[in-house]
Amino acid sequence: MPDKKIKIVEAARLKGFRALAWQGDYLYGSRGYRLLRLLLIGPGINHQHSEEVAFFDPGRWNNACAANRIFLRLLRLGIHSLKFLPGSGMIAVAAKNIILLEPGQREFRSVFKVRRGTRPLGLAVTPQGAVYWGEYFDNPSRREVRIYGSLDQGKNWQVVYAFPGKGVRHVHNIFYDAFADCFWVLTGDRDAESKIIKASLDWKKLEIVLEGGQQNRAAALIIQKDFILYATDTPCEQNRIYLLEKKSGLKKEVCLLPGPSMYSAQSGAGLFFSTAAEPGEVYHDHACIFGSRDGTCWEKLIAWEKDRMHPKYFQFGNISLPAGVAPADYLAATGVAVKNEDGNTTIWKIEEY
């Protein structure tokens, strides 16, 4: 029986709102350094039922710059990588800080100052509240690259693993696998540095599952019970989505992509990757969203054109997808450096056809 295709119908458009994460029927997002949430009610979206739930004070200069979209893009400001902790706490990345919101509080506080690079690209959280992230910085001399962890919901941090010098350039992302109770670590950038690694919860056992070549260079992952999906993140070659079977280790290509991918998303009705308009050997001037029902048949759902601002300084054209699993049949995405949609979030209803 052929895979049912995906049709999306716009349900809401939120100006100046960056979608960060789903939790239940709430979509959390940011405006500058303010964290807001939007409630999805029944078949539609109550546009008036959004509220500010927390904020972070990065200092007068960063606050002022974040209020201007041009400076926000240039300096990569705002709140990123929001994750939820057991007991209603939250952890995120902002202004070269790992920031923590403890239960009952309204203000995030800095719990770790990022010393190398602007920020990690993601945070991994276990059901017990352990949090991990890997260093993402330029690293031209290929110094050792560290993975930091906290066993007490972000309050205290230590190095849990370090890739030796000349091993990798940096860590692209870390994902927690609830089915296998392990982590997946994605590294880059050169051929020998591009790896997909399976790690134990205590970081004592790391198994390189895939390595070598740009087709094993990834930043975005979707985890299912029996397989993982990853989209490549390379400016050097044609990008693709691959399906990797957990038990057999069999890897197969399931979709060609027009550009590198940095974001993935899931809902009750589909699986999604977005692509960037990044200068490289294979360049496409639109950022896109690809969707699938089951991970094997993919189709392009959205294509937004890169705006005219310089990609090096004001970011590649991209589409940011919120973390977590969206309720039932919703998809949300935020445009970055794309015409008419930069800094805005669109929410769609997913329909079958």
N, C-alpha and C positions, 0 to 999 in steps of 0.2 A: 504493500500500500504506500503510495507516495507521501512524502512528508508534507504536512499542511503548511502553507505559506503564511507569512505575517503581513498584516496590513495595520498601519498605525494612523490614528486620527487625533489631531491636536485637541487637547482638552484645556490647556492653560499655558500662558506665557508670562513669565515673571521677570521684569526688567531689573537689572543690577543685582540679581540673586544668583549665587554660585551653589549649585546642588552638591552636597558633600556625602550624605549617607542616608539610607533608609533604616527606620526602626518601626516595625509594626505598620500602622497606617500613617506614620509621620515621615515627611521628607525634611531632613535638616539641611540647612544651607547657611551661607554667610553673606553679609554685606560689609566689606572691609574686615574689621575685627569684631563684629557683632555676630553672634550665632542665633539663627532663627529656626523655627520649625513651622511646617505647613501641614494641616490635617486634611487627609483625604477621607471624605464621608460618602458612604454608599456609592452610587454609580457615578457621581460627579465630584468636583473639587469645590469646596467652599473657599473662594478666593479671599474672603474677609477673615477667615479663621487661621491667621498666622500670628505668631508671637515671638518676641525676643526672649530667649531663655538664658543667655550668658554672653559674656564679652571678655576680651583680653586687652590689656593695656600695654602696647609695645613701646610706649613713649610718644611724646608730642610729635616728633618728626615723622615717624612711621604712620601714626594716625592721620596726620595731615596729608601725607602722600597717598595713603590708601583711599582717601576720599576722591582722588582724581584717577580716572581709569587709565590715563596714559602713564602716570607714574606707577600705578599699581602693576601694570604690565611690565614696564621697564625694570622695576626692582623686585618683581616676583613676590609681591606682598599679599597679605590676607591669610585666612585660615585654610589649611590643607589637611587631607588624610584623617578626617574625623573617624574615630572608632569608639564603640561603647564598651564599658567595663561592667562586671557584675556589681549589682547594687546601685545602679543608676549613675555611676560616674562616667566621665568621658575623657578621652585623650586625643590630642591632635598635634599638628605641627604649625608653627607660625613664627615669622620673624626670627629665624635661626634658633628657635626654641622648641623643645618638646613641652607642651603645655597640658596641664591636668585640671579638670573640673571635678572636685569631690562632691559627693552627694550632699544636697542641701545648700550648696554654694551657687553664687551667681557670677563669680569672676574666676576665669582660668588663671592659674599661676604657673610660672616657669619651673620645671623640674629638671631640665637639662639644657645646657647651652651648646648648640651645634658648633663645633670648632672648625670642621673641615667641610667645605661646600656650603651651599645655601640651605639645603634641607634634604632629608631622606625622602624618597619618592613614595614610601608607604610604611604603615605600621601593621604588625601582625599581633593579634590578641587571642589567647587561648580562653576556653570557658572558665578556667580557674583565675583569670585576670593577669596572667603573665603577659608582658608586652615586649616585642622585639623589633629592631630596625637595623638596617645596614647602611654603612657610610656611602654617600654618593657625592663624589667630588672629582675635580678634573684629573688629578693624580698623574701628571706627565712622567714622573720618575718612577712610577709604579711602586710606591711604598706599601707597606702592609695595609690591609683594609679590614676594619673591625665591624663586628656585629655586637650591638649593645642589647642588654636585656634587663628587665625588672621583674622580680617575682612578687612584688607587693603593689600591683596596680599602678605602677608608674612613679612611685615615690622615691625609690632609690635605684641606681643604675650601676651596672658593671659590664665589662667586656666578657662575652660568653664564648666568642670564637674570633680568630683573626686569620684571614687569608695571608700567607706570607708574601713578602715583597716579590714582585715580578709574577705573582699568581693571577690576579685579576686587576682590572682598572678600578672597578667600583661595584657595588651591589645595586642592581636595578630595583628589586623588590623582594619581599618575603610574604608568603601566604600560609595561613594555617589551614590544614586539611582535616576537617572534622570527621571524615569517613575513616581515614587511616591514622588519625591522631599523630600527625607529624607536620613538618614544615617543608615547603618548596621554596628554594632560594634561587633567584635569577641573577646572573652576573654578566658583565660585558667588559670591553667592547670588541677588541680585536678577535680574530678567529679563535685562537687558542684560549682566550679569556672568556669566551661566550659559553656559559654552562647552565644547565638546569640540574639542581642538586636536591636530593631528598635528605632531610636532616631529622634526627631524633629530637624529642622534646628537651632533653638535657644537653643537646649540642655535642655529645660525645661521639656520635656516629654520623658521618656525612658521606652519602653515596652519590657519586656523579652519575646521573642517569643519562644525560646527553651532554656532549661537549664538542667544540671544534666547528668552525664555520659560522657564517652569518645566519644560517637557518636555525641555529640554536641560540641566537641572541634574542632575548625577549624581556618584556617588562610587564606584560598583562597576561593573566591566567584565569581560567574558569575551572573550578574543581567539581567533578561529579563522582558518584560512588565508584564506578569502574574505570573511569578515564579522566584525564585532564585535557583541556584545550589551551593552546598557547598561540599567540599571534606574534610574529617576529617584529623586531624594532630595529631595522637596519636602514641607513641611507645608502648603502653600497650595492644592494641587490633587490630583486623583486621580493616583496613581502608576501607572506602566506599565513594561513591558519592551519595548525596541525592538531590532530587528535592522537594522543599518546595513551595506549592501554596500560593500566597500572600493572596488571598481572603478567602479561606477556612481554611488555616493553615495546610492543609493536607501535611504530609511528607512521601515520599516513597523512598526506596533504588533503585538506578538505575545501580550501578556498584560496584563490589569489586575492591579494589586497593591493590597492593603488598606492599605499604609503605605510610608513611605520605605525605601530600601534602601541599606545601607552595605557589605555584604559579598557576595562572589561566590566560587564554588568550582568545581573540575572534578575528575572522576575518569575512569577508563577507561570508565565506564558512563553518565555523565551530566554535565549542567551545572546549576548551582544558584545561586539568589539567596536571601538572607534579607531579611525586612522587619522594621521596628521598630514598636513601639506608641508613637508620638510624637504628643503633642497637636498638633492643627492643624485645618484646615478639613474634612478627611476623616479621622476618627479610628477606628481599630480597636484594641480592647484586647488583642489577641493579637499576639505576634511569630511570624512564620511562615517556613517554608522552601518554596520552589517549585522543582520539578525538571523537566528536559526531557532527552530523548535526543539531539535534534538542534538544539535552539534554536527550533523553530517551534511545537511543542505543549507547553504547560506545565500542571502540576497542583500543587495544594497538598499537601505531604507531611506537614508538622508545623505545629501551632499551639499555642503556649505562652502562657498568660495573664500579663499584667503583674501584678507583685506590688503590695502596698499602699504601698510606700515612695514618697516624693515624686519624680516623674520629673526635676524640675529639679536636685535636689541628689544624688539617688541613682541617676540614669541612667534613660533610657527603657528600656522592655522591648525586648530585642533578642536576636538569635542571631548569635554570632560564628562565622565560618567560617575555617578555616585556609588559608593561602596554599599555592601549589604544586599539583601534580596528584596526587590520591590514587591509590594502586595499585589497578588493576583495578576492583573493584566495592565500594569502601568510601566512606562519607560520614561525616564527623565534624562536630560542632557543639557550641558552648558557650553555655549560657544566661546571659543578663545581665538582672538585674532582672525575672525571671519566676518564677512560683510553682513551687516544688519543684525547679526546675532551675537556679537562680541559682548561678553559679560551678562548675557541673558540666559535664562533657563526655560526650556520648553518641556511640557509634560504631555505625553500622548497616551491614549487608550490603545491597547493592542487588540486587534480583531483578526479572526481567521477568515481565509477565503480560499 
